[in-house]
Amino acid sequence: MSFVLNEDEQMLRDSARAFLGESSPVTALRALRDEKSPTGFSADLWSSFAEMGWSGVLVSEDHGGVDMGYAAAGLVLEEMGRTLASSPFLSTSVLAATAFNLAGTDAQKSNWLPKIASGETVIAVALDERARHNPDHIQTRAKKDGNGFVLSGKKRFVNEGAGADMLIVVARTDDDQIGLFLVDPKTNGVTRTDRRTVDSHVPADFNFDDVKLDGDAFLSGADDLDAAYRRLLDAGRACQAAESLGVAEQAFDDTIAYISEREQFGVPISSFQGLQHRAAHLLGELELARSLVRRALTTLDTQPSQAPLWCVAAKAKATQVSRLAAAEGIQMHGGVGMTDEYDIGLYYKRAQAAGEFMGDDAFNAGEVARMSGY
């Protein structure tokens, strides 16, 4: 399998890098943080994603998208990681679009996929119910009630939950199977509690107290809903890994630039052998992470049944490397690395927070072991 980008992918990466570098640099995240943005992201930036065609990257052309696949989505996320761009792209254009593609009925796809592609809506996927990721711990219930359902339970740390127009809630049905349900967060019985994380994002907790849903709220278009749910997890892990890879790459680049300019004893500190060894180690780790991320995303596009192992491996490695690159960056910056004046601390915070979404490195390494028979 080749990891060399083709011409279209190179153009997408270059356009994403140029656009995000100009429209959503790190200073944009600082502004969102300082003004205490209620959603944690810019609506104008999200509209620009639609204009660029990125919000429809996993939406078919029949529904107004460009249908470039997960490898393309990963390239956008990688560049988002480089500038710490805060956007509902992962929650809406990746997770929600994947949910509709895999489990939506024709009517649901026709209604929601065009809205995703046009940037008209923000959709959050409500998955976890504990402080730590555990996709098998789903106690939220959707009980059959006439032609509809009654939803009860809770969800924690729902990404982009504070700014979501619609939720896709993972719940168990009467037969104890996994189901996906569309829930308007303004519906009676839904209570939202916003949180502000260390990386200046604003996820939300949701409580569902006997929320009445129509029958068409159920995403019932999949023959095997559990398999659709597992594929959704695969997509989330691989794409979050791509963003973490971008965080690691930029933390590394910023650190190399700093030690190349910073002088002690009349020479750049990059000439010190100890720092060279640490930088070389980081470079090797980045290459390993990049290879795994590319493999996971490409396999999702070409052989999705073979993707689960690669997706958890990519998530484990990208999380570990992003945290290492940011921590080493702070160390090599010295005392100034601890100050808000330098960006490296922001990359450290994002590496920590993003690493928890869809399971941290320990959780996903455990999944690698389990899938490998250990």
N, C-alpha and C positions, 0 to 999 in steps of 0.2 A: 504494500500500500504506500503510495507516494504522499508525502506531506508537503510537497511544493505547491504553492497556490497557483491556480490557473489564472488566466488573464482577467476574467470577470471578478474573481476573488481578490486579486491584487487591486483592481479598480475600486472595489467596495472598501477594502481596508484603507486605501489611500484617501478616498473621499471621506470616510468616517473619521480618520485621523485629522484631516484638515478641518472638517466641519466642527468636530468636538473641540479641537484645540482653539478655535476662534470663538465658538458660540457657547461652550461649556467648559472653560478652563477651571482649574482648582479654585480660582477666585469666585466662581459662581457658587460652588459649594459653600465657601466661606460666607457669602452673602446670604444664602438660604439659612445657614446656621445662625448668623448674627441677627437676622430679622425674625428668627423663630417661625419659619414658614409652617403653616398649619398642616400641609401635606408632605413637606420634605422634598418636593420636586417642583419644577417650573412647568406650568401649563403651556407656556409659549414654546419651550424646548420640545415638549411632547408633540405639539402641533407641527413643529419643524421635522420631527421624525417621520410623520406621515407625508409631508411634502417631499422628503427624500426617498420615500418608498420603503423605509425600514420597518415601519409598524406592521406592514403586511408581508413581512419576509417569509412567514409560514402560512400565509393565506393564498388560496388558489386564485388564479386570474379570473375565474368565473365569479368570484366574490370580491373582486377589486384589489387583490394582492399581487405580489410578484413571485411568490412560491419559489424562493431560492434555497430553502432547506436549512437544516440546523448548522451546517458548516458556516453558512453565511451569517446566521444569527450569532454564532460564536465570535465571528470577526468583529461585528458591531459591539458586542459585549466586551471583548478584549480591549477595544479602543475606549469604551466607556470606563473600564477599569483604569486605564492610563490617566484619564483626566478626572477620575472620581465623579463622573457625571451621574446625577441622581435623576432617574426617569423610571416610569412604570413599564419599561420595555420588557423586562424579564417576566414580570407578573402578567402582563396583558398580551404582548405579542408572542411570547414563548409559551408560558404555562396555560393561559386561557385559550389561546389559539389551538394548542395541542389538545386540550380537553374537548373543544368543539370538534376538531378534526377526527378524534378517536371515538368520542362517545355521543356527540350531538346528533339529533335528528336532522333531517333535511330542512325542516322549518327553522330549527334553532341555528343551523349554520347560515341559512339565508338571512336571518335576522341579525346575528351578532358578528359574524366574520367581516362583513363590509364595514361595520362600525369600528372594529379593531383596525382594519387596514387604513381607514380614513382618520384614525386618531380621535374619533368622536367620543370614545368611551375609555374608561379606566376600569379594568376588572382585576380583582384580587382573588387568589386561590387560598381558601382557608383550610389548612391541613393540620398543623400540629396542635396538640392539646396539653402538652407539658412544656416545661421550660427548655428541655432538650428534645431534639428531633427523634421521633419514634413513629414511623409510618404505619406500624401494625397496631399501635395503641389508638384506636378510633372508637370512642364511646358515644359520640354524638349520634343521635337516633332520628331517623325519619320514618315515622309510623304512618301506615296507610290510613287515610281518613276520607272515606267516600271516593271521589274522583281525584283527590289530592293527597297531601301529606301534612303531618304536624312534626315540626323540627324542634328538637330539644338538645341542648348541650352547650359546649363552649369551645372556642379556638383561641390560641395564644400566638402573639407575634406574627400576625398576618401581614406579610410584606405589602406595602402601599395601601394598607387597609384604611388609613386616615383619609385618603383621597379617592377611594374607590366608588364608582357609580353602581357597581354590581359585584356580588360575591359568587364564587363557585365553591360550595361547601362540601367537603368530604364527610359522608355520614354512612351509618349502617342502616340497612332496611330491615323489614320484619324478619326476613330469612337470614339475617346476620351477614349479608353480602355488602360489599362496598358500593356506594352510589355517589354520584355527583349531582348537586342540586343548585340551581340558580336562586339566589336570595337577594332581594333589594335591601340594602342596609337600613333603609328608612321604614321598613315594614314593622308593624306593631309586634312587640315582643323581642326585637333585636336591640341589644344594648352594646354600644361601642365605647371602649376606653383607649384613648390614644397614648402611645408611649414615644419617648424620644431617646433613641439609642446613642451610644458613644460616637458613632460615625455620622450623627446629625440626620439620620433617616427617621421616619415617623411611621412605624408599624402600629397595629392596633390589636387589642384583644376584643373578642366578640362573645357575648352570651346570647343564646337563643332559647327563649322561654315560651314553649308551645307556639311557635311561629307557624301560621297556616300558609301552606303553599298550594298553588294550583298544580294539576297533574302535569302541565307542560313545563314545570320547573325542573323536572327530572330529566337529566341527560340520558336518554334511553336508547340511543342509536347504536350501541356497541353490542356485539354478540356475547362478548366476555368482558364484563365491566371490571373485574379484578385485573385482567390483563391490561386494559386501558389505563387503569390507575397506576400499575407498575411502569408502563411506558411513560406516563406523565412524570413519575419520579425520575426515570432515566433522563428525560429531557431537561428537567430542572437541575439535576446534578451536573450534567455535562455543560450546560450553559452558564450556571453559576461558576463552575470551574474556569470557564473562559474569562469571565470577568476577573476572578481572582488572579489568573495568569497575567492579565493586563496590569493589575495592581502591583504584582511582583516585578514585572518588567520595568515599569516606570520608577518604582522604588530603587531598583538596581541602577537604572540609568542616572537618576538624580544623585545617587551616592557616588557613582564613578565620576560624575561631573564635579561634585564637591571635593572629593579627595584629590582630583587632578589640579584643582585651583588652590586648595588650602596648603599653606607652607609652614613648615617647622624646620628650624636649623638651616634655613635658606634653601630648602628643597621642597617640592610638592610631597605631601605625605603618601601619595600614590606610589612613590618610589620605595616605601618601606615594605620589606619582604612579608611581614606579618599580615599587612592589609592586602597585599597581592594574593597571598594564599587564601584569605577569606573571600576575596572577590572571585578568584578562580573557582572556588567551591560553589559559590552562588551561581556562577555562569553554568556550571555543569548541572546543577539542580534545576535551573530554568529550562535547559534543553530537555531534560527528562519530563518536566511538567508539560512543556509545549507539545512534545510528541504524544503524550497520553491524551491531552485535550483534543488535539487534532484527530487522533484515532477514534476517540469516543464520538465526536461530532460526525465524522465521516461515516462511521458504522451506523449511527442513528439514521442517516440518510439512505444508506445502501443495504444494510443487513440488520434491521432493528431487532430481530430476534437474538442476535449475537451481541447487542449493545450493553446489557446490564453490567457485565463484569468490567468493561472498559469505562463505563460512566462512573461507577463507584471508585475505580482506581484513579481516574482523572480528578474526581472531586477530592479524594484523599490527598493526592500529591499536590494539587494546585493550592489547597488550603494550607498544607504544611509549608510549601515553598513561599507563598505570599507572606505568611507570618514570619518566616525566617528572613526573607529579604527586607521586610520593614524593620524587624528588630536589629538586624545587622546594620541597616542603614542608620538607625539611631545611634548605634554604638560607634560607627565610623564617622558620623558627624560630630561626635563628642558632645560636650555640654549643650551646644546650641540645638542639637537634635531633640532636646526635651522642650524647646520653646515653641510657641505658636507661630513665631516668625517664619519658621521653615516648614515646608510642606510634608516632610518625612513623617511627622507625627500623625498627620491626617491619613496617610497611607497605612500606618500601623493600626489606627482605629478601624479603618475599613476592612483591613485584612482580618482583624479579630471578629468583627460583626458578620461579615459576609461568610466567613468560615463556618459559622454556626448554622446558616441556612441550608436545609437539606442534609444536615449531618456534618459534623466536623471531621477532621482527619482520622481521629481514633474510631469514630463510628463507621466511616466508609472503609477504613482498612479492615475492620472487623467483617464488613460485608464481603470484601475481597476474599478473606480467609474462608468465610462460610460458603461462598459460591465456588471456591476452589476445592471444597471437600474437607476442610479442616474443622 
